[in-house]
Amino acid sequence: MQHRIPVETLGKEGEVMAHAIEACVHCGFCLPTCPTYVVLQEEMDSPRGRIFLMKEVLEGNLPLEEALPYLDRCLACQACVTACPSGVPYGELIAAFRLHTEEKRHRYPLERAFRLALLRTLPHPERFRPLAALGVGLKPLLKPLPLPKALRAPLELLPERLPKEAPYPEVYPAKGERKARVGLLLGCAQRVLRPSINEATLRVLQENGVEVVLLREQACCGALNLHAGDKEGARALARQNLKAFREVEYVVTNAAGCGSGMKEYPLLFLGEPEEEEARRLAAKVKDLTVILEALGFTPPPPPPRPLRVAYHDACHLAHAQGVREAPRRLLKAAGVEVLEPKEWELCCGSAGTYNLFQPEIAAALGQRKAANLKATGAELVVTGNIGCLTQIQAHLDLPVLHTAELLALLYAGKDPLLETLA
């Protein structure tokens, strides 16, 4: 797409945005894979429509506030990147645009307060845990009341009870011959809502000859802040991780959004002194399923009975990181029948904090995803991201497990279905 963007006045982010806009040929292959276009059937709610809007804003032809309703409805799921024959790096474009424009936009005081509360709470487990516990306790009392959507959306996504997180030793030794020594990103909201995912991940890595170091200096990956345009908040968290994971061979992530977020550190530090270090760290970040395959997967004992599982592709694993086959191969090697849902490429509606800021669209996508998963005839659903897991479970009456949780149950010789229904 031709443009007249004054790149020289926009800094490094301007170059990223201009390059992405140039690559778009307006072909439309992205339309059927874009969740908001599928739901809303509006051109400006499609990737090519949003690219045109961003171009117009950057050229000075369109006020930012007129474009924002459409741009804010973008999940940044990057399904369009997978579908695009021209290789448009849309994920980099929308992230850079949000970083570039956040300080220029107008937010109403209540919206600003809600956004700030989320960005200063969710990335910090010690802050999020007491608030989540309060929400769980008040949920039965508040649920029947006509609450504003800013309160109802997060309340509905909270579990019925909040599990406790056990303390972690600093080192988890490998079983048998050590194949690698890695750092594990523990995450933030995941530690509060589903600590069993980290526990299962540690067990699975140990079973596969991996020594895991839990570095105390680590922080949230910063993806929530980055995708919300909070540049300095994202950089503060990322700097902690640049320092914490400097000496490990790999950084293992078990949440698609976290892995993708850490791989975006080079964009976050464009033109900054940390840019090269950010590139080195991004290259070391590996999803759990990828590292298990790369080191040589040791399958667990097969399930005690045939197990039919629907695998849900988390957007930031399948689209942003290009990882689809590794989790499927691991599950099949573990003796599990993997079923494929229709519309695998469509986002479930979680997308970080999207289901909190855009609850109506998120709910429509969540219901659509749940229906497709149930139609496979599966007994349970498996995915690789805490956000997807929480969102799908809110709309589906089947148990939903993380890939690591399923594998850990099989290593322990347990029946995954019985365990989830207990």
C-alpha positions as a printed Julia matrix, in Angstrom:
422×3 Matrix{Float64}:
   0.0     0.0    0.0
   1.43    3.37  -0.98
   1.7     5.96   1.78
   3.05    9.4    2.62
   3.91    8.74   6.26
   6.57   11.16   7.56
   8.75    8.33   8.85
  11.61   10.63   9.79
   9.44   12.33  12.42
   8.17    9.12  14.01
  11.42    7.5   15.13
  12.13    3.76  15.03
   8.47    2.84  15.53
   7.68    4.85  12.4
   9.92    2.62  10.31
   8.21   -0.5   11.66
   4.75    0.87  10.93
   5.61    2.18   7.47
   7.2    -1.14   6.46
   4.08   -3.1    7.48
   1.72   -0.71   5.7
   3.82   -0.87   2.51
   3.58   -4.66   2.5
  -0.24   -4.74   2.47
  -1.74   -5.16  -1.03
  -5.36   -5.02   0.22
  -6.07   -8.54  -1.12
  -8.6    -9.6    1.54
  -7.17  -13.02   2.43
  -7.19  -11.83   6.04
 -10.95  -11.2    6.21
 -12.27  -14.72   6.96
  -9.59  -15.29   9.61
 -10.21  -12.03  11.5
 -12.44  -12.63  14.53
 -13.92   -9.14  14.63
 -14.67   -9.14  10.9
 -16.35  -12.55  11.2
 -18.52  -11.31  14.08
 -19.19   -7.71  12.96
 -18.92   -7.95   9.14
 -17.5    -4.42   8.97
 -14.59   -3.57   6.65
 -12.99   -1.19   9.15
 -13.03   -4.04  11.7
 -10.79   -6.14   9.44
  -6.98   -6.12   9.27
  -6.83   -4.39   5.89
  -9.38   -1.83   7.07
  -7.37   -1.13  10.2
  -4.15   -0.85   8.19
  -5.82    1.82   6.07
  -7.01    3.65   9.2
  -3.53    3.59  10.75
  -2.04    4.88   7.49
  -4.51    7.76   7.41
  -3.81    8.67  11.04
  -0.04    8.58  10.54
  -0.32   10.7    7.39
  -2.39   13.27   9.29
  -5.52   12.77   7.17
  -7.7    11.29   9.94
  -8.03   12.27  13.61
  -6.84    9.52  15.92
 -10.09    9.5   17.9
 -12.11    8.59  14.78
  -9.97    5.52  14.14
  -9.71    4.29  17.72
 -13.11    2.51  18.04
 -12.07    0.14  15.22
  -8.46   -0.21  16.34
  -9.45   -0.87  19.95
 -11.63   -3.76  18.8
  -8.58   -5.52  17.32
  -7.6    -8.54  19.44
  -4.02   -8.49  18.04
  -4.44  -12.26  17.65
  -2.35  -12.24  14.44
  -4.53  -14.76  12.6
  -4.18  -12.36   9.68
  -0.41  -12.86   9.75
  -0.83  -16.59   9.21
  -3.29  -16.0    6.35
  -1.43  -13.14   4.63
   0.3   -14.12   1.35
   2.29  -10.87   1.37
   3.86  -11.38   4.79
   2.47   -8.23   6.4
   3.84   -8.1    9.98
   0.51   -6.91  11.36
   1.4    -7.87  14.95
   4.37   -5.48  14.91
   2.23   -2.79  13.28
  -0.62   -2.79  15.8
   1.8    -3.05  18.76
   3.97   -0.2   17.48
   0.92    1.95  16.68
  -0.49    1.51  20.18
   2.86    2.33  21.75
   3.15    5.4   19.52
  -0.36    6.79  20.09
  -1.27    5.94  23.69
  -0.15    9.28  25.09
  -2.02   11.15  22.34
  -5.46    9.63  22.92
  -8.25   10.78  25.2
  -9.61    8.42  27.86
 -12.52    9.15  30.18
 -11.57    9.18  33.89
 -13.37    5.9   34.69
 -11.84    4.14  31.69
  -8.39    5.48  32.61
  -8.77    4.31  36.2
  -9.96    0.81  35.17
  -7.1     0.43  32.69
  -4.51    1.64  35.18
  -5.86   -0.67  37.89
  -5.52   -3.71  35.58
  -2.03   -2.81  34.38
  -0.79   -2.18  37.9
  -2.44   -5.27  39.37
  -2.51   -8.24  36.94
   1.27   -8.34  36.29
   1.98   -8.55  40.03
   0.75  -11.77  41.73
   1.23  -10.31  45.21
  -1.27   -7.55  44.3
  -3.62   -9.61  42.15
  -4.04  -12.5   44.59
  -5.83  -10.61  47.42
  -8.09   -8.82  44.93
  -8.94  -12.08  43.16
  -9.67  -13.73  46.52
 -12.0   -10.85  47.38
 -13.74  -11.23  44.01
 -14.22  -14.97  44.47
 -15.7   -14.38  47.92
 -18.1   -11.7   46.7
 -19.03  -13.46  43.44
 -22.16  -15.25  44.76
 -23.46  -11.99  46.25
 -22.67   -9.72  43.3
 -23.58  -12.04  40.4
 -27.39  -11.4   40.57
 -26.91   -7.61  40.67
 -27.01   -5.33  37.57
 -23.29   -4.55  37.62
 -21.54   -2.34  35.04
 -19.62   -4.34  32.43
 -16.29   -3.11  33.85
 -17.07   -5.12  37.0
 -19.18   -7.96  35.58
 -16.61   -9.1   32.99
 -13.73   -9.81  35.4
 -16.13  -11.28  37.98
 -17.5   -13.84  35.52
 -13.98  -15.0   34.59
 -12.92  -15.71  38.15
 -12.98  -19.38  39.25
 -15.36  -20.65  41.93
 -12.42  -21.04  44.27
  -8.88  -19.73  44.26
  -6.18  -22.42  44.49
  -3.14  -21.91  46.69
   0.34  -21.61  45.2
   2.92  -23.77  46.96
   6.39  -22.28  47.53
   8.94  -23.14  44.86
  12.49  -24.37  45.5
  15.1   -22.49  43.5
  16.27  -25.53  41.51
  14.36  -28.55  40.17
  16.93  -31.2   39.22
  16.57  -33.24  36.05
  15.69  -36.93  36.24
  18.38  -39.07  34.71
  20.98  -37.52  32.43
  20.67  -33.75  32.27
  19.91  -32.52  28.74
  19.62  -28.79  29.49
  19.44  -26.17  32.24
  16.65  -23.66  31.71
  14.87  -20.8   33.41
  11.09  -21.0   33.67
   8.95  -17.88  33.38
   6.37  -18.31  36.15
   4.01  -15.68  34.82
   1.64  -13.45  36.75
  -2.13  -14.07  36.58
  -1.45  -17.76  35.94
   0.25  -18.09  39.32
  -2.95  -16.85  40.98
  -5.66  -18.46  38.85
  -4.01  -21.81  37.97
  -0.72  -22.52  39.78
  -1.09  -26.19  38.81
   0.13  -25.25  35.31
   3.56  -24.27  36.63
   3.67  -27.3   38.93
   2.86  -29.58  35.99
   5.41  -27.85  33.76
   8.16  -28.42  36.3
   7.23  -32.11  36.58
   7.18  -32.59  32.8
  10.54  -30.87  32.31
  12.14  -32.96  35.06
  10.79  -36.16  33.51
  12.48  -35.12  30.27
  15.94  -34.56  31.71
  15.72  -30.8   32.11
  17.03  -28.95  35.15
  14.87  -25.91  35.93
  16.05  -22.8   37.72
  13.41  -20.48  39.19
  15.05  -17.09  39.16
  13.68  -14.85  41.91
  14.5   -11.63  40.05
  12.09  -12.44  37.21
   8.94  -10.41  36.58
   5.8   -10.55  34.45
   6.7   -10.71  30.74
   5.12   -7.27  30.2
   2.86   -8.36  27.32
  -0.29   -6.9   28.9
   1.39   -3.51  29.22
   3.0    -3.7   25.79
  -0.24   -4.47  23.96
  -2.07   -1.77  25.92
   0.44    0.84  24.77
   2.05    1.23  28.22
   5.6     1.49  26.95
   7.35    2.43  30.17
   5.44   -0.13  32.24
   6.33   -2.86  29.75
   9.98   -1.78  29.63
  10.3    -1.8   33.42
   9.13   -5.41  33.58
  11.19   -6.45  30.56
  14.36   -4.96  32.05
  13.95   -7.19  35.09
  13.73  -10.23  32.84
  16.71   -9.17  30.72
  18.75   -9.23  33.91
  17.15  -12.32  35.49
  17.51  -14.67  32.51
  20.92  -13.5   31.3
  22.83  -16.66  32.24
  20.4   -19.48  31.36
  20.58  -21.48  28.15
  16.85  -21.21  27.4
  13.82  -19.43  28.84
  10.84  -21.79  28.86
   7.35  -20.34  28.73
   4.08  -22.21  29.25
   1.73  -19.38  28.3
   1.44  -18.45  24.63
   0.97  -14.76  25.36
   4.04  -14.64  27.6
   6.28  -16.35  25.08
   5.09  -14.06  22.32
   5.48  -11.03  24.57
   9.1   -11.85  25.38
   9.82  -12.37  21.68
   8.59   -8.8   21.14
  11.26   -7.3   23.41
  13.34   -6.19  20.39
  10.37   -4.07  19.25
   9.89   -2.72  22.75
  13.54   -1.6   22.96
  13.99   -0.35  19.38
  16.72    2.26  19.35
  17.4     1.8   23.08
  20.67    0.63  24.7
  19.0    -2.7   25.59
  17.99   -3.54  22.0
  20.75   -6.07  21.32
  20.33   -7.76  24.7
  16.59   -7.93  24.01
  17.28   -9.73  20.73
  19.52  -12.26  22.48
  16.9   -13.0   25.11
  14.09  -13.25  22.56
  16.09  -15.89  20.68
  16.35  -18.0   23.87
  12.59  -18.01  24.58
  11.0   -21.4   23.81
   7.51  -22.69  24.41
   7.38  -25.79  26.6
   6.27  -28.01  23.72
   9.05  -26.74  21.45
  11.82  -27.34  23.98
  10.51  -30.83  24.76
  10.62  -31.77  21.08
  14.01  -30.18  20.52
  15.63  -32.08  23.41
  13.96  -35.4   22.63
  10.59  -36.1   24.21
  10.25  -39.03  26.62
   6.59  -40.05  26.39
   4.68  -40.81  29.58
   2.82  -44.1   30.06
  -0.26  -44.16  27.8
  -3.65  -43.25  29.3
  -5.3   -46.05  31.28
  -8.11  -45.96  28.69
  -8.59  -44.29  25.27
  -8.72  -40.52  25.6
 -10.27  -38.17  23.02
  -8.92  -34.61  23.3
  -9.74  -31.46  21.31
  -6.67  -29.28  20.96
  -7.25  -25.51  20.93
  -4.6   -23.39  19.23
  -3.78  -20.35  21.34
  -3.38  -17.42  18.93
  -0.04  -16.25  20.31
   1.34  -19.76  19.97
  -0.07  -20.71  16.55
  -0.03  -17.31  14.82
   2.53  -15.17  16.65
   5.09  -17.94  17.29
   4.15  -20.31  14.47
   3.86  -23.31  16.81
   1.07  -25.72  15.87
   2.51  -29.16  15.31
   4.77  -29.57  18.37
   1.94  -29.83  20.96
  -0.03  -32.16  18.71
   2.95  -34.46  18.21
   3.6   -34.6   21.95
  -0.02  -35.45  22.73
  -0.1   -38.16  20.07
   3.22  -39.57  21.33
   1.58  -39.74  24.77
  -1.15  -42.0   23.38
  -3.87  -39.36  23.17
  -6.31  -39.08  20.25
  -6.18  -35.46  19.09
  -9.35  -34.05  17.53
  -9.36  -30.91  15.37
 -12.1   -28.27  15.83
 -13.45  -26.17  12.99
 -12.26  -22.57  12.7
  -9.06  -23.33  14.62
  -7.62  -20.03  13.43
 -10.28  -17.86  15.12
  -9.45  -16.35  18.52
 -11.45  -17.5   21.55
 -11.86  -13.87  22.65
  -9.43  -13.82  25.56
  -6.49  -11.91  24.01
  -4.86  -10.69  27.21
  -7.3    -8.21  28.74
  -9.55   -8.0   25.66
 -12.37   -9.94  27.34
 -12.36   -7.29  30.07
 -12.41   -4.24  27.77
 -14.59   -5.71  24.97
 -16.78   -8.26  26.81
 -19.59   -8.46  24.23
 -17.34   -9.39  21.29
 -15.25  -11.63  23.54
 -18.37  -13.49  24.69
 -19.54  -14.03  21.1
 -16.14  -15.45  20.18
 -15.99  -17.56  23.34
 -19.37  -19.13  22.62
 -18.4   -19.79  19.0
 -15.14  -21.41  20.07
 -16.86  -23.53  22.72
 -19.42  -24.79  20.2
 -16.69  -25.8   17.73
 -14.72  -27.6   20.44
 -17.76  -29.47  21.71
 -18.72  -30.5   18.17
 -15.53  -32.6   17.93
 -16.98  -35.11  20.4
 -13.97  -34.7   22.68
 -14.0   -35.65  26.36
 -11.8   -32.73  27.33
 -10.02  -29.75  25.77
  -6.28  -29.02  25.88
  -4.59  -25.69  25.2
  -1.31  -23.9   25.89
  -2.38  -20.57  27.36
  -3.96  -19.55  30.67
  -6.06  -16.81  29.03
  -7.59  -19.23  26.52
  -8.16  -21.81  29.24
 -10.04  -19.32  31.43
 -12.07  -17.92  28.54
 -13.08  -21.29  27.08
 -13.94  -22.78  30.46
 -16.39  -19.89  31.02
 -18.36  -20.98  27.93
 -17.87  -24.75  27.86
 -19.17  -27.61  30.01
 -16.16  -29.83  29.27
 -12.99  -29.84  31.39
 -10.13  -27.76  29.99
  -6.49  -28.61  30.75
  -3.15  -27.07  29.9
  -0.9   -29.33  27.79
   1.51  -29.6   30.73
  -1.27  -30.59  33.12
  -2.38  -33.44  30.87
   1.17  -34.74  30.41
   1.93  -34.49  34.15
  -1.17  -36.56  34.98
  -0.05  -39.23  32.51
   3.48  -39.29  33.97
   1.85  -39.85  37.36
  -0.15  -42.79  35.96
  -3.5   -41.05  36.54
  -6.64  -40.93  34.42
  -6.87  -37.28  33.25
 -10.63  -37.39  32.78
 -11.32  -38.82  36.22
  -8.95  -36.31  37.79
 -10.65  -33.33  36.16
 -14.12  -34.54  37.11
 -13.17  -35.32  40.73
